[in-house]
Amino acid sequence: MKHLISCLIIFVSIHHVFAQSFSIEQVLNSPFPTELKAAPLGNKIALVLNQQGSRNIWIGDGTNKSFKQLTNYQGDNGQEINSLLFTPNANSLIFVRGGAPNAGGEIPNPAVLQDGVERAIWMMDIDGKNLKKLANGYYPRLSPQGDRIAYLSGGQVWIVRLDSLKPYKLFQARGSQGAIRWSPDGSKIAFVSSRTDHNFIGVYDFNNKSISFLAPSTDLDNYPVWSYNSKQVAFVRVRSDREALIFAPKRTALPWSIWIADISTGKGQKIWEAQKGKGSHFFSNAQNSSSSENPLLWTSDNYLIFPYEADGWQHLYAVATHGGEAKLLTAGQGEVEFVMLANDKKSVIYNSNIGDIDRRHLWQVSATTPPKQLTLGKGIEWGMSQVADGTIYCLRSEATVPARLSMVKDGKLENIGNELFAKDFPYQQLVEPQAVMITATDGMMIPCQLFLPKNHY
């Protein structure tokens, strides 16, 4: 009984100290933005807002900072919206609605909707009109001409023209196909053909309707990226080993490498290889990011920029396409998270906690110029996208402010689209945590965050 009374006194004391005049609903009701996408022309930007489970697309104009809702889906039914794509003229928007299937091929339907659910590709005008279904599938990729999309369905590559809406399977290949990449001239598609314990980089030629495989091996080839003249493809090769399919963390492995293959001959050569030890196991955040198309980026001045954990941190490196030593681009204590190719096609924009270990800010770097920090402050920035005039948009949050949309221009960071977010969010009543270090019994330093109530004593 004494222990029970003591615990009750402690609970009441803590409740009194931390009691606040806001509700948990006020915190949870704040919309969460994702899938930020810039148009190829003008200053239009689109994003997905999850408002208490209802997911919808909003579109804004960076010039006047006004936003309007495009879709009108209602209810917390678990139907995701992702893969936003503007058409080249920026007059229409393509997106995927519906989640990925489970091992049994079932699309998520947590609300048990009796009309059924699907994973489908849709298109609508940016004025919110002419919503139409293009096909059942996912991973849409627009052709350079903007007249058709390639997409995935049933482990195969399909094509649908935007003017006819008659999908057809492009080809039939063994295994499961993925990582679709149009050649810059639109005459070919590179893809990854997964065969469980090894992958091939395939190329489909529209002119002769044939498939070729580039420098095929028994390794795991992935992340193809085209040269600007459509004559070569670079890719990452991960060595096969008997532990490759074991579901467990991997710190080291047989060193991975970067290859470049000639399309006309199919022959490839290794231009760079990771060292043994740290960084020998390939890892990248690009596969889990809407702002990163590929961890391997081919710049217009013929460098390949890629992530590498040579010192234990994930940094960016650059190697010339003719081979040679890789150059460290992002030195410092911290991680590079997401990366995108900038409009100039020579530099990349990325977010990192280098220089501010508890936060992530935006930076820009190229193979020939040093890193330039684009954002500062107490916030965390991610999900970046760049419009035609060079303005960078990103998602941003702070300790007391939920995620929202911001713009970066001329070295300044400004929140926009404030009308999209909850007006009664209790940011003035929340507290900013303090960074503290705790020493474990074995001497290891553990970074922690200490939350103290306001007016504590």
N, C-alpha and C positions, 0 to 999 in steps of 0.2 A: 504493500500500500504506500510506503514511504517513497519507493521508486516511482510509482504511478503519479503521486502528487508532485514529485520533483519534475518529472517529464512534463506534466501539465503546466507547471509554473514556467518552465523553459519555453514551451510552445506558446503560451499566452504572451510572454515577454517578446519573443521573436515576432509574433503576429503584430504586437503593438508597435514595434520598431519599424517593421517593413510595410505596415498597412498604408495603402494608397487610395486616393479617391478616384480610381478608374477601374473599369471592369476588364476582364480577360477578353470579352467580346470586342471591346474597342481596339485591342491589340491585334486580335486574329482577323478582324474584318478588313484590314488594310489590303487592297489588291496587290498581287505580286506580279511584276512584269517579267516576261521572258521573250525569247525569239526576236530580238531587235534586228531589223533588216532595213538597209538603205536602198533607195531606188537608184538605178544607173543614170537617170537624168533628173535635173532639178534638185530639190531639197526634201523630197518626201521620205518619210520614215514610217515603218509599220512595226507593231509589236503586239504580243499577246498578253492580255491581262486576265489573271485568275481572280475573280471577285467572289469570294465565298464558295468556290467550286465551279462557278459558271465561267467558262473560258471563251473569250471572244477576241477578235482582231480589231485593233484601233489603228487609225492612220493619221499622221500629222504632217504639217508643213513647217520645216525648220525656220522658214522666213518669218511667218507670223505666229509660230508656236501654238497654233490651234489644232485640236484633235477632234476626230469624230469616230463613232463606232461603226464598223462595217458589218460584222455578223451579229446575230441576236440569239445565240444559243442560251438556253435557260437551264439551271439546275446543276447540282453537284452530282454529275453522273459519271465522272471519271473519263470522259472522252477528251483526249489530249488534242491540242492544235500545235503543229510544228512545221518545219521545212518551208518557211515563207520564202517566196520568190517573186520579184517584180518582173514583168515582161520588159523587153528592151526599151519600149516606148513609155514605160512607167504608167500605162493606163489601166493595167490589170494586175491582179495579185493571185498567185498560185499558193495553195497550202494543202497540208495533209491533216485530216481529222480522223481520230481513232488511234488506239494504242497498239503496241506490238503484241503479237500472239504469244501464248505460252507454249510449252513443249507439245501440247496436244493440238496446237493450231487454233486455239480459241482466242478471239479478240476480247480484251477486258470489258466487262459489263457489270461493274459492282452495284449499279442501281437496279439490275435485273429488268432492263427495259424490254418490254414484250414485243416491241416492233423490231427488235434485233439491232445489232451494231455492226459496223464495218470499218475497215481502214481504207480510206479512199482519198483520192487527189481531186481537189476542187479548184475552180477559178472564178473570180468575180471582178467586176470593174471597180475602180477605186472610189466611185461614187456610191458603192453599196448595191448596185443593180447587177442583173444578169448573172446570178449565181448558178453555176452549172458543174455537174460532176464530169470529170475527165476520164477517170478509170479507177478501178479497185487496185490499190498498190501503195507504194511508199517510195521514198528517196527520189523525188523528181529532180531532173537536171535539164535545164533549158539548153537547146542547141544555140550556138553562137549567132545564128540568124534569127532566133526567137520564134520560129514557126512550129516547133514540135518539142516534146519533152521525151527523154528516156527515163524509165523508172523501173523499179523492181517489183516483181510479183511471183510468188511461188519459186523463188530462187533463180529466176531467169530475167533477162533484160527485155523490156517491152518498149514500144514506141506508140505515141499518139500525137497526131497533128492537131493543133489548136483550132483549126478551121473545120475539121471533119468529125472529130471526136469518135474515131473508129480505131480502138487500140488493136495492136497486133504484136505477136511475139517476134522479136528481132532475130533470134536464133535459139537453138536448143543445144546446151552443152552439159557435160557431166558436172556433178557437184553443185555448189550453190554460188551464184554470181553476186558481185557487189562492187562498191567503190567505183561507180560509173564516172568517167572523165571524157568529155567531148574534146576532140582535137581543136585547136584554135580556128582551123579552116572549115570545121564542121563535116569533114569527109570521113572521119573515123571516130570510134569510141574505144577507149581503153577501159579495162575492167579487171577485177580480181576474181579468179575462179578458184574457190576453196574446195579442196579435196580432203578435208578433215586433218590429215597429218602433213599436208603440203599445199602450197598455193601457187598458181600460175598467174602471170600478168598476161592477159589476152588483149588482142586488138581486133575489132571488127571493122572491115572496110566496106563502106556503102557502095563503092564503085563496082567491086567484083563480088560482093556478098560473101566474103570469105573471112575466116578467123585464123589468126596466127598467134603463136605464143612466144614471148620474148625471153631468150636465154633460160629456157625451162630447166628446173632442177628438182630435187626432192626437198628443198627448203621452203620456208614460208615467206613468199614475196607479197608485198602489200604497198599501199599508198602511192599509186602511180601519179606522175605529174608530167605534163607535156612541155616540150620546148616551144618557143614562140613561133618557130617555123613549121611546126607539126611533123618534124622528121625524126624526133627522138623522144623517148620516155625514160624518165628516171624513176627509181623505186627503191624501197627499203627491203633488204633481204635479211631475214632472221633465220639463223641456222637451226636445223632440226636436231633434236637430241631426245633421248629416251625419257627425259623428265619434262618435256615441253608441255604435255597435256595434263600434268599434275596440278590440281587446283590448290596452289599454295603460293605465298609471296616468294619472289625470286629477286635476289640481289645481284647475282652474277650469272652468266651463261656463256655459251660459245659466242664470241663477238659478232655482232650484227654489222652490216655494211650497206653502202649506197652504191647502186649500179645504174649505168646508163646504157640503154639498148637502142640500136638503129632500127627504125621501122622497116626499111626496105629489105634488110637481110635477116632481121630477128636476132642478130648476134649482140651480146652485151659485154661490158667490161666493168670491173669493180674500180671505182674511182676513190673510194675511201673506206676504211674499216676502223671500228672502235677498238680501243686497247683492251687487253685482258684486265679483269678485276672490276673496279667501279665503272659503271656505265656500260658494261658489256651486254647487259640485258636491256633490250629496247623498251622504252616507256614514253608515252606521250599523252597529254591531256586533250589533244585535238579530236580524238574519236568521241569525246563526251561533251563537246562544245558546239553551240550553234554559231559561234563566231569564228570557228576555225574549220576551214574546208579540209585541210591536209597538214600533217606535221612536216611534210617535205614541200618546200616552196621554191619554185624556179623563178629567179628575178630576170628582168629584161637585160641586165648587164652580165648575164650568164654566171650567176652564183646559185648554189643550192643552200638554203638556210634551213636548219633542222635542230631539234632538241637533242641534248646529250648530257648524261649525268657523270661526266668524267671525274668531277670532284665531289660527288655525292649530292649536289644540287642540280636541278634541271635548268640548264642554261641553253642559250641559242649559240650555234656555231655556223660558220659559212665555209664552204669549199668551192673552188672554181670548178666549172663543169668539165674541164680537161683534167681534173685531179690535183693532188698535192696535199699539203698539210691543211687541216681545218683550223680556222681562226675563231677564238672565243670572242663573242660579241657582247655578252652581258655579264661581265665579271662582278663578283660581290657575293656576300652572304645572303642568300635568298633564292626563291624559286621563280622561274618563269612559268606562268600558267597557260593562258590562251594567246594565240598568235594569229594575225591576219596580214595578208599582203596589202600594202597601202596603195592608194591611187596611182602613185608614181611608178609602181611596179618594180622599184629598186629597193625600197625599204619595207620594213614590217612594223606593225603596231602591236604591242603586247602589253599584258599587265603582269606586275611582279611586286613582291614584297622586299626587293633589294633596296636597302637604305631605310626601310621602315618595316621591320620584321613583323609587326602586328597588323599591317594593312597591305592592300594591293593598290598600286597606282599605275597609270598608263605611261608608256614609254614608246619611243620610236628609234629604230636603228637600221643601218644598212651594212653591207659587207665592207664598205669603204669609209663610213662616217661613224663617229662615236655615238653612244646612246644619248638621247635627249629626253628628259623627263617632261611629260605633258601635263600631269596633274599632281597636286599636292593636297595637304590638309588632313583632316581627321577621318575622311571617308574611305570607303573601299570601292574601287571601280572595276568593272568587268563587262563582258557582253558587248564589246565595241563594234561599231560599224561606221563607215565613212561615206558621205554623200559626194556628189560631183564637184562641188566647190571646195572640197577639202575639209569641211567641218566634220569633226568626229563626234559621234553620239555614243553614249555608254549607259549602262545601268550603274547606279551608285547608292550606297547606303551608309549610315553612320550608326554609332552605338545607340542613339536615341531616335533615329529617323529610319523608317523602313525603306526598302528598295524602291527607287524611282528613276525616271529618265533625266539625263543631264546631257549638255552639249559642251564640247571643248573647242574653243576657237581663240586664236591669238593669245594662247597661254592662260585663258580664263575658263573656269568651270562654272556652269550655271544650270540649276535645276529648271526644267521646263515641264509642261504638261501637268502642273500642280492640280488642275481641276479634275484629273483622273483619279486622284487618291483621296483617302478618307480625310474629312475635315476635322473630325474629332479624335484623331490619333493623339494619345497622351504623351507626346514627345517631351513636353516640359516637365513631366513628372517622372520620367525615366532617368536613370543615372548612367554615367559613363564609367566603365570598369577601369581599374588600375592594373597595369601589367606588373606582376610579381614573379619572382623565381623562388622555388622551393627545392631544398636539397634533400634528395632521397637518402635512404639509409646506406646505399652503396656509393654515395657521393655524386650521383648523376643529378644535374640541374634540370628541373622540370618547370617549363614556363606555364604560368597560370594566370587567371584573371580574378581579381577581387572586386566584388560588388558590395559597396557600402551604401546604406540608406542616406538620403539627404538629411542634413542637420543631425548626423550621428554624433555621439559623444562617448 
